[in-house]
């Protein structure tokens, strides 16, 4: 009796062992998908890898070009653009920063290439130290930038930048144009309330005003900043911060800038045949 039980148990173990061996044999006989791939499929996979690698290489090359143009706090590519290139660049940046922007909205924010004054002939680095020289180079003949129009709050030049701290630095850089009869005005929100800026414009003769897009737009809308004698709008376009960002690179600075430049009162002056306002990008 005992021998029969032992024999039955042994047979069961042998049967299980044979099943395991059969399963392992079946697995070994199955072909490896990678090894059975057709030549066409292998070639396609290889081409995809090459395309991906090539795309990455192109992106890296473009990034290298951008990095070469951006150094020492300056985007040198901006100064090389003429009016047509700048108009296209402004529109391209808007589309990139807001991918849901409609064609109608983009058209409303577009700046005509004829509005821009070509400053690509300025060969000096576009640093704050050279901003006074830049303004002198592109002023009208016989114009004295240190003089202001008689009417208060009526500048002949507006300098637009992306941030209050940068605006304060620009004001300091333009002190050479300031005197008792003509102030370089602070038209930005850093430590200056809107009502305070309005009061300043109502009492001050200002030849040059330095500000941020939103604050300047608000002052034009209120009527305190008058455009009657405005000759030029200078955009602080070449400057980039420590994060490699300029006024055209951020949605919260580029769109306020476009809204300022297309603001009805300013656009009317830019389109005027007489006493036309020009836009210069520094």
HUMORA-V521669 format. One record per residue. RES is the residue in one letter. SS is DSSP state (alpha for helix, beta for strand, coil for the rest). PSI is psi in whole degrees, -180 to 180 (NA if undefined). Layout:
res=RES ss=SS psi=PSI
res=RES ss=SS psi=PSI
//
This chain:
res=X ss=coil psi=-47
res=X ss=alpha psi=-38
res=X ss=alpha psi=-36
res=X ss=alpha psi=-40
res=X ss=alpha psi=-46
res=X ss=alpha psi=-39
res=X ss=alpha psi=-40
res=X ss=alpha psi=-41
res=X ss=alpha psi=-40
res=X ss=alpha psi=-41
res=X ss=alpha psi=-39
res=X ss=alpha psi=-42
res=X ss=alpha psi=-41
res=X ss=alpha psi=-38
res=X ss=alpha psi=-42
res=X ss=alpha psi=-39
res=X ss=alpha psi=-41
res=X ss=alpha psi=-38
res=X ss=alpha psi=-42
res=X ss=alpha psi=-42
res=X ss=alpha psi=-39
res=X ss=alpha psi=-42
res=X ss=alpha psi=-43
res=X ss=alpha psi=-37
res=X ss=alpha psi=-40
res=X ss=alpha psi=-42
res=X ss=alpha psi=-40
res=X ss=alpha psi=-31
res=X ss=alpha psi=-20
res=X ss=coil psi=133
res=X ss=coil psi=148
res=X ss=coil psi=124
res=X ss=coil psi=-38
res=X ss=coil psi=-36
res=X ss=coil psi=-21
res=X ss=coil psi=5
res=X ss=coil psi=142
res=X ss=coil psi=157
res=X ss=alpha psi=-37
res=X ss=alpha psi=-43
res=X ss=alpha psi=-41
res=X ss=alpha psi=-42
res=X ss=alpha psi=-40
res=X ss=alpha psi=-43
res=X ss=alpha psi=-40
res=X ss=alpha psi=-41
res=X ss=alpha psi=-38
res=X ss=alpha psi=-42
res=X ss=alpha psi=-42
res=X ss=alpha psi=-42
res=X ss=alpha psi=-42
res=X ss=alpha psi=-43
res=X ss=alpha psi=-39
res=X ss=alpha psi=-40
res=X ss=alpha psi=-43
res=X ss=alpha psi=-39
res=X ss=alpha psi=-41
res=X ss=alpha psi=-43
res=X ss=alpha psi=-41
res=X ss=alpha psi=-38
res=X ss=alpha psi=-43
res=X ss=alpha psi=-41
res=X ss=alpha psi=-38
res=X ss=alpha psi=-42
res=X ss=alpha psi=-46
res=X ss=alpha psi=-43
res=X ss=alpha psi=-34
res=X ss=alpha psi=-35
res=X ss=alpha psi=-26
res=X ss=beta psi=105
res=X ss=beta psi=152
res=X ss=coil psi=35
res=X ss=coil psi=16
res=X ss=beta psi=135
res=X ss=beta psi=100
res=X ss=coil psi=-19
res=X ss=coil psi=-29
res=X ss=alpha psi=-44
res=X ss=alpha psi=-13
res=X ss=alpha psi=-5
res=X ss=coil psi=137
res=X ss=coil psi=-174
res=X ss=alpha psi=-44
res=X ss=alpha psi=-44
res=X ss=alpha psi=-39
res=X ss=alpha psi=-43
res=X ss=alpha psi=-44
res=X ss=alpha psi=-41
res=X ss=alpha psi=-43
res=X ss=alpha psi=-44
res=X ss=alpha psi=-42
res=X ss=alpha psi=-41
res=X ss=alpha psi=-40
res=X ss=alpha psi=-44
res=X ss=alpha psi=-37
res=X ss=alpha psi=-38
res=X ss=alpha psi=-24
res=X ss=coil psi=94
res=X ss=coil psi=-13
res=X ss=coil psi=5
res=X ss=coil psi=126
res=X ss=coil psi=166
res=X ss=alpha psi=-37
res=X ss=alpha psi=-45
res=X ss=alpha psi=-41
res=X ss=alpha psi=-40
res=X ss=alpha psi=-38
res=X ss=alpha psi=-27
res=X ss=coil psi=2
res=X ss=coil psi=146
res=X ss=coil psi=127
res=X ss=coil psi=141
res=X ss=alpha psi=-26
res=X ss=alpha psi=-15
res=X ss=alpha psi=-28
res=X ss=beta psi=140
res=X ss=coil psi=126
res=X ss=coil psi=118
res=X ss=coil psi=18
res=X ss=coil psi=-13
res=X ss=coil psi=-9
res=X ss=coil psi=112
res=X ss=coil psi=-11
res=X ss=coil psi=154
res=X ss=coil psi=140
res=X ss=coil psi=64
res=X ss=coil psi=166
res=X ss=alpha psi=-33
res=X ss=alpha psi=-28
res=X ss=alpha psi=1
res=X ss=alpha psi=-44
res=X ss=alpha psi=-41
res=X ss=alpha psi=-39
res=X ss=alpha psi=-47
res=X ss=alpha psi=-40
res=X ss=alpha psi=-38
res=X ss=alpha psi=-38
res=X ss=coil psi=15
res=X ss=coil psi=159
res=X ss=coil psi=148
res=X ss=coil psi=135
res=X ss=coil psi=-1
res=X ss=coil psi=133
res=X ss=coil psi=110
res=X ss=coil psi=-14
res=X ss=coil psi=0
res=X ss=coil psi=150
res=X ss=coil psi=155
res=X ss=coil psi=159
res=X ss=coil psi=-34
res=X ss=coil psi=131
res=X ss=coil psi=145
res=X ss=coil psi=28
res=X ss=coil psi=85
res=X ss=coil psi=158
res=X ss=coil psi=-17
res=X ss=beta psi=135
res=X ss=beta psi=130
res=X ss=beta psi=123
res=X ss=beta psi=128
res=X ss=beta psi=174
res=X ss=coil psi=-20
res=X ss=coil psi=154
res=X ss=alpha psi=-41
res=X ss=alpha psi=-43
res=X ss=alpha psi=-39
res=X ss=alpha psi=-41
res=X ss=alpha psi=-39
res=X ss=alpha psi=-36
res=X ss=alpha psi=-41
res=X ss=alpha psi=-45
res=X ss=alpha psi=-37
res=X ss=alpha psi=-22
res=X ss=coil psi=15
res=X ss=alpha psi=-24
res=X ss=alpha psi=-18
res=X ss=alpha psi=2
res=X ss=coil psi=142
res=X ss=beta psi=-173
res=X ss=coil psi=-29
res=X ss=coil psi=-10
res=X ss=beta psi=118
res=X ss=beta psi=146
res=X ss=beta psi=107
res=X ss=beta psi=145
res=X ss=beta psi=106
res=X ss=beta psi=56
res=X ss=coil psi=164
res=X ss=coil psi=-10
res=X ss=coil psi=108
res=X ss=coil psi=9
res=X ss=coil psi=114
res=X ss=coil psi=158
res=X ss=alpha psi=-43
res=X ss=alpha psi=-37
res=X ss=alpha psi=-39
res=X ss=alpha psi=-38
res=X ss=alpha psi=-45
res=X ss=alpha psi=-38
res=X ss=alpha psi=-46
res=X ss=alpha psi=-32
res=X ss=alpha psi=-24
res=X ss=alpha psi=-9
res=X ss=coil psi=141
res=X ss=coil psi=123
res=X ss=beta psi=123
res=X ss=beta psi=-42
res=X ss=beta psi=133
res=X ss=beta psi=136
res=X ss=beta psi=126
res=X ss=beta psi=180
res=X ss=beta psi=155
res=X ss=alpha psi=-48
res=X ss=alpha psi=-45
res=X ss=alpha psi=-44
res=X ss=alpha psi=-41
res=X ss=alpha psi=-44
res=X ss=alpha psi=-39
res=X ss=alpha psi=-32
res=X ss=alpha psi=-44
res=X ss=alpha psi=-40
res=X ss=alpha psi=-17
res=X ss=coil psi=-2
res=X ss=coil psi=-31
res=X ss=coil psi=111
res=X ss=coil psi=143
res=X ss=coil psi=10
res=X ss=coil psi=-40
res=X ss=coil psi=11
res=X ss=coil psi=132
res=X ss=coil psi=-31
res=X ss=beta psi=148
res=X ss=beta psi=121
res=X ss=beta psi=122
res=X ss=beta psi=128
res=X ss=coil psi=73
res=X ss=coil psi=-25
res=X ss=coil psi=-19
res=X ss=beta psi=135
res=X ss=coil psi=147
res=X ss=coil psi=-170
res=X ss=coil psi=-22
res=X ss=coil psi=14
res=X ss=coil psi=34
res=X ss=coil psi=135
res=X ss=coil psi=-176
res=X ss=coil psi=-24
res=X ss=coil psi=-6
res=X ss=coil psi=-10
res=X ss=coil psi=138
res=X ss=alpha psi=-38
res=X ss=alpha psi=1
res=X ss=alpha psi=-37
res=X ss=alpha psi=-44
res=X ss=alpha psi=-42
res=X ss=alpha psi=-34
res=X ss=alpha psi=-46
res=X ss=alpha psi=-39
res=X ss=alpha psi=-34
res=X ss=alpha psi=-48
res=X ss=alpha psi=-24
res=X ss=coil psi=9
res=X ss=coil psi=132
res=X ss=alpha psi=-45
res=X ss=alpha psi=-41
res=X ss=alpha psi=-40
res=X ss=alpha psi=-38
res=X ss=alpha psi=-41
res=X ss=alpha psi=-36
res=X ss=alpha psi=-30
res=X ss=alpha psi=-7
res=X ss=coil psi=143
res=X ss=coil psi=-30
res=X ss=coil psi=139
res=X ss=coil psi=49
res=X ss=coil psi=136
res=X ss=coil psi=134
res=X ss=beta psi=151
res=X ss=beta psi=126
res=X ss=beta psi=137
res=X ss=beta psi=116
res=X ss=coil psi=NA
//
